[in-house]
Amino acid sequence: MKTVTIKPSDLSGKILVPPSKSMAHRAIICAFLSEGTSIIDNIELSDDIIATCGTVEALGAEIDIVEGSVRERKKLVIHGTGSVNVKKERIDCGESGSTARFIIPVSRLSKEKVIIDGKGKLVDRPFDVFFPIFDAQNIGYRTDSGKLPLVLEGSLKPGEFKVRGDVSSQFISGLLFALPLLPGNSTIIPTTRLESAGYIDMTIEMQKRFGIEINFDRERNIIEIPGWQRYIPQNYTVEGDWSQAAFWLVAGALSGPVSVEGLNNNSTQGDKIIETVLKEMGADISWDDGLLTAKRSALAGISVDVSQFPDLVPILAVAGAYAKGRTVLYNAARLRIKESDRLRAIATELKAVGADVTEMQESLEITGKQSLTGGRVYGWNDHRIVMSAAVMASKCRKNVTIEGSQAVNKSYPAFWEHYAGLGGRII
């Protein structure tokens, strides 16, 4: 396990934000399901993106990796099949929950047997939301207590799909990728409150780019998917990642200014809300000539429902730890089934450096301080915990050692390089 030790220092400057991992996952799957060649530009080969590439190759795609048009990035030339042709029975999703939950329904465009597998915490994350659908459609499946590996046989049929919406939107997105190719119309009916709905909007947006039409009727709470459709190959450049930009925007508000390049101000990414939330905390954030800049600001605690943007909770907790007053991040129960139990991880590691944090069953309550002490923290094999800890460390009074610093490779391999480029002192 790798460690880094950070000497506190202000972070400031300009950063080219990584491409959106969420958009990249979706573009790769749409390109695979297209019959012909698509080019997906501005790709960062994080562990999760590599996992998605591997799964679609196992199901019949061919992918060439070439130099991209954006500095330090790659371009994927994806030769899609328009259907699923299983080349490799065991499909390794790495530690990527998105990959697994997307590829499970997509794999059922074929009746052939596959074994969906993964590593790390992924094997313990829930997949049983799919099981009532498999039962209703006579799709064979074998699993140990709902965990990976998951053995599947049999194909999807069009119809009505009732799906929980309060565990992960990824289950619905996975179905959305597969259902348009079936020989008949389908509907998806969420059976609970729909959380992270913005991610479903992202899926539908990407499918539309590739020629797929889907109707999300929010008033009736139903998604209508016409059948007999075909994905059309496209050239697409992935936009910047708002969830990764959040780390630098908080850093800017704490000690900046930090300017972030590469973001889409009209993005459908749910984590774009970070701009609004930080402004509500008192941050000075503004756009100028395509750059979003956060300046050093006196932050104040707020109470915020995070159910629609749970990935922002780790870095919002850091902002709250340095804000005046009390910050409450609530409706956060789903964070317990992420790459780590993020509520426990955040509370534990912020306390380790002197923060005042109370962990509740579905929330965090944080009373801010002007500064935190420092010390040693554990990364929980969770990229967002590690990156949040790095931003937190920049404002501590003493050095901070982060165990498990390599976890950033899951989503942001260049994180430490970019951290140092903004003045972060890694010793």
C-alpha positions in Angstrom: 0.0 0.0 0.0 1.4 3.4 -1.0 1.5 6.4 1.2 2.0 10.1 0.6 2.9 12.7 3.2 1.6 16.2 2.6 3.0 19.4 4.0 0.3 22.0 4.3 0.4 24.7 1.6 -2.1 26.8 -0.3 -3.4 25.3 -3.6 -3.8 27.8 -6.4 -3.5 28.0 -10.2 -5.2 26.5 -13.2 -6.1 22.8 -13.8 -7.4 21.0 -16.8 -10.1 18.8 -15.3 -10.2 15.1 -16.3 -12.9 14.0 -18.7 -16.2 12.8 -17.2 -15.9 9.2 -16.2 -19.6 8.9 -16.1 -20.0 10.2 -19.7 -17.1 8.0 -20.9 -18.6 4.8 -19.5 -21.9 5.7 -21.3 -20.2 6.6 -24.6 -18.2 3.4 -24.7 -21.2 1.2 -24.2 -23.3 3.2 -26.8 -20.3 2.9 -29.3 -20.1 -0.9 -28.7 -23.8 -1.3 -29.4 -23.5 0.6 -32.6 -22.9 -1.3 -35.8 -19.8 0.4 -37.2 -16.9 2.5 -36.0 -17.1 5.3 -33.4 -14.4 7.6 -32.1 -14.5 8.6 -28.4 -12.0 11.4 -27.7 -10.7 12.9 -24.5 -10.4 9.7 -22.5 -8.3 9.2 -19.4 -7.5 5.5 -18.9 -8.5 5.2 -15.2 -9.0 1.8 -13.8 -12.8 2.1 -14.1 -12.6 3.1 -17.8 -10.2 0.3 -18.5 -12.7 -2.1 -16.9 -15.6 -0.9 -19.1 -13.4 -1.3 -22.2 -12.6 -4.8 -21.2 -16.2 -5.8 -20.7 -17.4 -4.6 -24.1 -14.4 -6.3 -25.7 -15.5 -9.5 -23.9 -18.9 -9.0 -25.5 -17.7 -8.5 -29.0 -16.3 -5.0 -29.5 -12.8 -4.2 -30.8 -11.1 -1.2 -29.4 -8.0 0.6 -30.6 -6.3 3.2 -28.3 -4.6 6.1 -30.0 -3.4 9.5 -29.0 -6.2 12.0 -28.3 -6.6 15.5 -29.4 -6.6 16.8 -25.8 -3.2 16.9 -24.1 -2.3 13.9 -22.1 -5.5 12.1 -23.1 -6.3 9.2 -25.3 -8.8 8.5 -28.1 -10.8 5.2 -28.4 -11.6 3.9 -31.8 -14.4 1.4 -31.1 -15.6 -1.0 -33.7 -19.1 -1.9 -32.6 -21.2 -4.9 -33.5 -24.7 -3.6 -33.0 -25.3 -6.7 -30.9 -23.7 -8.9 -28.3 -21.4 -11.7 -29.4 -19.8 -13.2 -26.3 -16.1 -13.7 -26.8 -15.1 -14.3 -23.2 -17.4 -16.0 -20.7 -15.9 -14.4 -17.5 -16.3 -10.7 -17.6 -14.1 -8.8 -15.1 -15.6 -5.4 -14.0 -12.6 -4.6 -11.8 -13.9 -2.4 -8.9 -16.3 -0.4 -11.0 -19.9 -0.5 -9.9 -21.0 1.5 -13.0 -19.4 -1.1 -15.3 -21.0 -4.1 -13.6 -24.5 -2.6 -13.3 -24.4 -1.4 -16.9 -23.0 -4.5 -18.4 -25.3 -7.0 -16.7 -28.5 -6.1 -18.7 -26.4 -5.4 -21.8 -25.0 -9.0 -21.6 -28.6 -10.3 -21.7 -29.0 -9.1 -25.3 -27.5 -12.6 -25.8 -28.8 -15.8 -24.3 -25.2 -17.1 -23.9 -23.7 -17.8 -20.5 -21.5 -15.2 -18.9 -20.0 -14.8 -15.4 -19.9 -11.2 -14.2 -17.1 -10.8 -11.7 -15.1 -8.1 -10.0 -12.6 -7.2 -7.3 -12.3 -5.4 -4.0 -15.5 -3.9 -2.5 -17.4 -4.4 -5.7 -18.0 -8.1 -5.0 -19.9 -7.1 -1.8 -22.0 -4.3 -3.4 -25.7 -5.1 -4.1 -26.9 -6.5 -7.4 -30.2 -8.1 -6.2 -32.2 -5.2 -7.6 -32.0 -7.1 -10.9 -33.1 -10.5 -9.5 -36.9 -10.0 -9.6 -36.5 -9.0 -13.3 -34.5 -12.2 -14.0 -37.2 -14.3 -12.2 -40.0 -12.6 -14.2 -38.2 -13.2 -17.5 -36.9 -16.7 -16.8 -33.3 -15.5 -17.0 -31.1 -18.0 -15.2 -28.8 -16.6 -12.5 -26.6 -18.0 -9.8 -24.9 -16.1 -7.0 -23.8 -16.4 -3.4 -26.0 -14.1 -1.3 -26.6 -11.6 -4.1 -22.9 -10.9 -4.6 -20.4 -11.4 -7.4 -19.5 -13.5 -9.2 -22.9 -13.6 -10.9 -23.6 -16.4 -13.5 -26.2 -15.5 -16.1 -28.0 -17.4 -18.9 -30.9 -16.4 -21.1 -32.0 -13.2 -22.8 -34.1 -10.1 -22.1 -37.5 -9.7 -23.5 -39.4 -6.5 -24.0 -42.1 -5.6 -21.4 -42.6 -3.8 -18.2 -39.7 -3.5 -15.8 -40.3 -2.4 -12.2 -37.1 -1.3 -10.6 -36.1 0.2 -7.2 -34.7 3.7 -7.6 -33.3 4.2 -4.2 -30.3 1.8 -4.3 -28.5 3.1 -7.4 -29.6 4.8 -10.6 -27.1 2.5 -12.4 -29.6 -0.4 -12.5 -32.0 1.7 -14.5 -29.3 3.0 -16.8 -28.1 -0.5 -17.5 -31.6 -1.5 -18.6 -31.9 1.7 -20.7 -28.8 0.6 -22.7 -30.3 -2.8 -23.6 -34.0 -2.3 -24.0 -34.1 -0.2 -27.2 -32.5 -3.1 -29.1 -35.3 -5.6 -28.2 -38.1 -6.5 -30.6 -40.8 -4.7 -28.8 -41.6 -1.7 -26.6 -40.7 -1.6 -23.0 -41.3 0.6 -19.9 -39.4 1.1 -16.7 -41.4 2.0 -13.6 -39.3 3.1 -10.6 -41.0 1.6 -7.5 -39.4 3.9 -5.0 -38.2 7.5 -4.8 -35.7 8.0 -7.6 -32.3 9.1 -6.3 -29.4 10.3 -8.5 -31.9 11.0 -11.3 -29.4 13.2 -13.0 -27.4 10.2 -13.9 -30.4 8.7 -15.8 -30.6 12.0 -17.7 -26.9 11.6 -18.6 -27.7 8.1 -20.0 -30.6 9.3 -22.0 -28.6 12.2 -23.3 -25.8 9.9 -24.5 -28.2 7.5 -26.1 -29.8 10.4 -28.0 -26.3 11.3 -29.4 -26.2 7.7 -30.7 -29.6 7.8 -32.3 -31.7 6.3 -29.5 -35.0 7.9 -28.5 -36.3 7.4 -24.9 -39.2 9.2 -23.2 -38.7 10.0 -19.5 -42.2 11.1 -18.3 -41.4 12.6 -14.9 -45.0 13.4 -14.1 -46.1 9.8 -14.5 -42.7 8.5 -13.1 -42.3 6.2 -16.1 -39.7 5.7 -18.7 -40.9 4.6 -22.2 -38.4 2.8 -24.5 -39.5 2.0 -28.0 -38.1 -1.2 -29.4 -36.5 -2.1 -32.7 -34.1 0.8 -32.5 -30.4 0.8 -33.6 -27.5 2.7 -32.2 -25.7 4.8 -34.8 -21.9 5.2 -34.7 -20.7 8.7 -33.6 -17.6 10.8 -33.0 -17.8 12.2 -29.5 -15.5 14.2 -27.3 -16.0 13.6 -23.6 -16.7 16.7 -21.5 -14.9 17.6 -18.2 -15.9 15.8 -15.0 -17.8 17.9 -12.5 -17.3 15.4 -9.7 -13.5 15.7 -10.1 -13.7 19.5 -10.5 -15.3 19.6 -7.1 -12.0 18.8 -5.3 -10.3 21.7 -7.0 -13.2 24.1 -6.5 -13.3 23.4 -2.7 -9.5 23.8 -2.7 -9.9 27.2 -4.4 -12.5 28.3 -1.9 -10.2 27.3 1.0 -7.0 28.7 -0.3 -7.2 29.6 -4.0 -7.8 31.0 -6.4 -8.1 27.8 -8.5 -9.4 28.0 -12.1 -10.8 24.8 -13.7 -10.7 24.4 -17.4 -12.7 21.9 -19.5 -16.1 22.1 -17.9 -19.4 22.3 -19.7 -21.5 25.1 -18.1 -24.7 23.5 -19.6 -23.8 19.9 -18.5 -26.4 17.4 -17.4 -24.0 15.9 -14.9 -25.7 15.9 -11.5 -22.5 16.9 -9.8 -22.6 20.3 -11.5 -24.5 21.2 -8.4 -21.2 21.7 -6.6 -21.1 25.2 -8.0 -24.4 26.1 -6.5 -23.7 24.4 -3.1 -20.4 26.2 -2.7 -22.0 29.5 -3.5 -24.6 28.8 -0.8 -21.7 28.3 1.6 -20.4 31.7 0.7 -17.8 30.7 -1.9 -16.7 33.3 -4.5 -17.1 31.3 -7.7 -17.4 32.8 -11.2 -17.1 32.0 -14.9 -14.7 33.9 -17.2 -13.8 32.9 -20.8 -14.6 29.2 -20.2 -12.8 29.0 -16.9 -14.6 28.4 -13.6 -12.6 30.0 -10.8 -13.1 29.6 -7.0 -11.4 32.2 -4.8 -10.4 32.0 -1.2 -13.6 32.6 0.8 -15.0 32.6 4.3 -17.3 29.6 4.1 -20.4 29.1 6.3 -22.1 25.8 7.2 -25.3 24.7 5.5 -27.8 21.9 5.6 -28.1 20.1 2.3 -30.0 17.0 0.9 -27.3 15.0 -0.9 -29.5 12.2 -2.2 -29.1 13.4 -5.8 -25.3 13.9 -5.7 -23.8 11.4 -3.2 -20.4 11.4 -4.8 -19.9 15.0 -3.6 -20.3 14.2 0.1 -16.6 13.5 0.9 -15.4 16.8 -0.4 -18.4 18.7 0.9 -17.6 17.3 4.3 -14.1 18.8 4.0 -15.6 22.2 3.1 -17.9 21.8 6.1 -14.9 21.0 8.4 -13.4 24.4 7.6 -16.7 26.4 7.4 -18.0 28.6 10.2 -20.9 26.9 12.0 -22.7 23.6 11.4 -22.9 21.6 8.2 -25.4 18.8 7.8 -25.2 16.4 4.8 -28.4 14.3 5.0 -30.2 11.6 3.0 -26.8 10.0 2.5 -27.6 6.3 3.4 -26.4 5.0 0.0 -22.9 6.1 0.8 -22.6 3.1 3.0 -22.5 0.8 -0.1 -20.0 2.7 -2.3 -16.4 1.8 -2.7 -16.2 2.0 1.1 -18.7 2.9 3.8 -18.2 6.5 3.0 -20.1 7.9 5.9 -17.9 5.9 8.3 -14.8 6.6 6.3 -15.3 10.4 6.2 -16.2 10.6 9.8 -13.3 8.5 11.0 -10.6 10.3 8.9 -11.8 13.8 9.6 -11.9 13.0 13.3 -8.3 11.7 13.0 -7.1 15.2 12.1 -9.1 17.0 14.7 -12.4 17.7 13.0 -15.7 17.8 14.9 -17.9 15.3 13.1 -20.9 13.2 14.2 -21.8 10.2 12.1 -25.5 9.4 12.0 -27.2 6.5 10.2 -28.0 8.6 7.1 -26.1 11.8 7.6 -23.0 13.6 8.8 -23.1 16.6 11.1 -20.0 18.7 11.1 -19.1 21.8 13.2 -16.4 23.7 11.4 -13.1 24.9 12.7 -10.6 27.5 11.5 -7.9 24.8 11.2 -7.4 21.1 11.7 -4.4 19.5 13.4 -3.0 16.9 10.9 -1.8 13.4 11.4 -2.3 10.0 9.7 -5.3 9.0 7.8 -6.4 5.9 5.9 -7.7 6.0 2.3 -10.2 3.0 2.6 -9.2 1.9 -0.9 -11.6 4.7 -2.0 -10.5 7.3 -4.6 -12.9 10.0 -3.3 -11.8 9.6 0.3 -8.1 9.9 -0.7 -8.6 13.0 -2.9 -10.8 14.6 -0.2 -8.1 13.9 2.4 -5.5 15.6 0.1 -7.5 18.8 -0.1 -8.2 18.7 3.6 -4.5 18.2 4.3 -3.5 21.4 2.5 -5.1 23.5 5.3 -4.0 21.5 8.3 -1.5 22.9 10.8 0.8 19.8 10.7 1.7 17.3 8.0 -0.8 14.6 6.9 0.2 11.1 5.8 -2.4 9.4 3.6 -2.3 5.6 3.5 -3.5 4.0 0.3 -2.8 6.9 -2.0 -2.9 4.7 -5.1 -6.7 4.6 -4.9 -6.9 7.7 -7.1 -6.0 5.4 -10.1 -9.6 4.2 -10.0 -10.8 7.5 -11.5 -8.0 10.1 -11.7 -4.5 8.7 -12.3 -3.0 12.2 -12.7 -4.4 13.5 -9.4 -1.1 13.7 -7.5 0.6 15.3 -10.5 -2.1 17.9 -10.7 -2.1 18.4 -6.9 1.6 19.2 -7.0 1.1 21.5 -10.0 -1.2 23.7 -7.9 1.4 24.0 -5.2 0.6 20.9 -3.1 3.7 19.8 -1.2 4.2 16.1 -1.3 7.2 15.0 0.8 
